[in-house]
Amino acid sequence: MTFTLLSALIVLYFIMRIIVGLDKPFPIGEALVTIEWPSPVFAKPITYLTFFILLAWLFGLESLRDRFLRVSDHWLRIMMIIATIFAFTSGYEALWNFAMWSAMVASKPTGNPDEMANIYPNPQYPVNFVFATKIFVMLLFASLYFIIFLLTIIWRREKGV
């Protein structure tokens, strides 16, 4: 649970940077993409952000495993359906962002791929492609892990473990 809280605090830190004006809000996510942090490995803040969000989700789920074992089959199956919808939607969005991003890189070969943004459907609120793609891939993996997590709960019940 400690690691879940630590991960949540790191996520809150990135959100607070935008709220207090340290990072510009548009294109959405660009402030998390245009710099790299020195650490044992150089990486963009969005990489760290998605890493810690995913870790918070995984550790949070694992810390609640015993509670999930007590949830009725009916609710487990509803959660499975919702997780499947999230996996489908985030997978589609990740593929769409990769396709659009690739098309932009091909049409502007001299531009910086980290600074390319999606202006659809509203040009007033562009979204950085690196940011959006990493967020949707993270949501896809979180959804897939939740599906596997729920399946293990169901299988353990069926086997009486």
N, C-alpha and C positions, 0 to 999 in steps of 0.2 A: 504494500500500500504506500510505503514511503516513496518508492520510485514513481508511482502514479502521480503523487502530489508534486514531486519535483518536476516531472514532465509537464504537468498542468501549469506550474509556475513559469516555466520557460516559455510556454505558449502564451501565457498572459503577458509576459515581458514584451514579446513581439507586437502584440495587440496594443499595449500601452504606448509603445514608441510612436505608433500612428496617431493615437488619440492625443498625445501631448505635443505632436507636431515635429518630432524628430525625423520622421520619414514622411514623404509626400504620399497622399492616398491614391493618386491616379498616375499612370495606369495601375490598377489594383494589383498588388504583389510585386511591382517593379523594385521597390526598395529592398525586398528580400532576395533579389536576383542579381543586382548590378554590382554587388561587392562580394568578396570572399574573405572568410575569417581564417586567420592563421591558427592552427591547432596542430595536433599530430598530422592531420591531413587538411589541406586547403579545401574548403567547401563553402557553398553559398548558404546564407541563413535559411533559405527555404528548405534546403536539404536537411539542416539540423531540425527545423520546425517539423517537417513531416516525419522525421525519424522519432522525435520525442512525442508527437501526437500518437503515432503508431505504437510506440512503447507504452504510453499511458493506457491506451486501449487494451493492449495485450495483457499487461500486468493487472489492469483493472478487472478484466474478464477472469483471469486465472485466480485472482483473489476472491472472486464470487462463485467459483465452481461449485462449492457445497450448497450454496443457495439455489443455483440452477438445477441441482439434482432434486430439489423439492418442488420445482415448478411443474404444473400439470402438463401432460402431453399436448393437450389442446393449445396452451399458450406457447409451448415450445414450437409447435408447428406454425403458429401465427408468426412468431419471431423468425422462423426459417423462411417463410414467404417474404416477409419484410426485408430480411437480409439478402435474399435472392434478387428482389427488386433493386436494392441498393447496389448489388454487384453488377447487375445488368446496366443500370443507369451510369454508374461511375466508369464501367468498362467502355461503354459507348462514348461517353464524354472524353475519356482519355484517348481513344482511337481518333475521334473527331479532332481533338486538339493537335495530336501528332500530325494528322493529315493536313490541317490548315497551316500549321507551323511549317511543315515541309514545303508546302506550296509557296508560302511567303519567302522562305529561304531561297527556293529555286527562282522566284521572280525578282528577288533583290539580293543577288549573291554577294554584294559588297557590304550589306548591312550587318549589324551585330545581332545574331540570333537571340541573345539574352534581352534585347530591348524591343523585340517585336511583340505587338499586342493585338488582341482580337477586339475589333471595334463593333462587332455585331452582337446583339441586335441594337445596342444604343451607343453611338459614338461618344457620348458625353461620359460614359463609364467604361473605358477600355480595360481589358484584363490581360496582363502579361502572360504569354504562352508558357513560359517555363513554370511560372507559379501555378497556373491552372492545370497544366499537365501533371505536375508533381502532386498536387492536391488530389486530383482524380485518381491517379495511380495509387496513392496512399489509401483513399477511400475504397478502391477496389480490393486491395490486399486486406484491409480491415474487415470488409464484408465477407471475403472468402474465408478469412480466419474464423469469423463468427459462425459461418455456416459449418465449418469443420468442427468448431467447438460445440455447437448444438448437436451435430451428428454424433459426436463422442458421448454426449450426455444421453441421447436417445439409445445408442448402442449399449452403453453401460447398464441402462435400465432394462433393456430387453434381455441382456445376459445375466441380470441380477447381481452385478458386481458392485 
